Amino acid sequence: MVYGDGAFKDPVGKIWELADPCVSPAYTEGLEGTPNEVKLKYLADNDFKNLSGDALKDAISERIKHKEDNLVGNMASQGTTPRRLTDLIGSLCDLTSGSGDKGTPVVLIQGYFDNYTN
């Protein structure tokens, strides 16, 4: 994937950075789409609020292993970032490479598509 800055709003200073109009001008077909994730905090606070320790870990792991193929509209996925994968990965690259004079010409991201149960 080739990435650029894209646009983001600083959560503290509330300043918009509008650098590159497109976060990922080039990427492979495998990066199409959005994540299909459950929010761990939601599961721990709601579905498994009476569990702790290994019992909580095991229950969350089982839920992840048997999650639906499409979690759109499911409360367990609410609060996760419903952005395109290319935008999420591009933002991660931008945070890693920074914008100082040092520069980082290549960013290697590993394990991005792993989940808690891997």
WOSUL-V642930 format. One record per pair of residues at least 4 apart in sequence whose ideal C-beta (glycine too) atoms are under 6 Angstrom apart, sorted by the first residue. I is the first residue (numbers start at 0). J is the second residue. If there is no record, write none. Layout:
i->(I I)
j->(J J)
This chain:
i->(0 0 1 1 2 2 2 3 4 4 4 5 5 5 6 7 8 9 22 22 23 23 26 26 30 30 32 33 33 35 36 37 37 37 38 38 40 41 41 42 42 42 43 44 47 47 50 50 50 51 53 60 63 63 63 64 70 82 82 85 92 95 96 96 113)
j->(23 26 24 25 23 89 92 19 18 19 93 19 22 89 17 16 15 14 86 89 85 89 30 85 84 85 84 81 83 70 79 66 75 76 78 79 44 45 75 46 47 59 47 48 55 58 54 55 58 55 57 116 114 115 116 116 76 86 87 89 106 106 103 106 117)
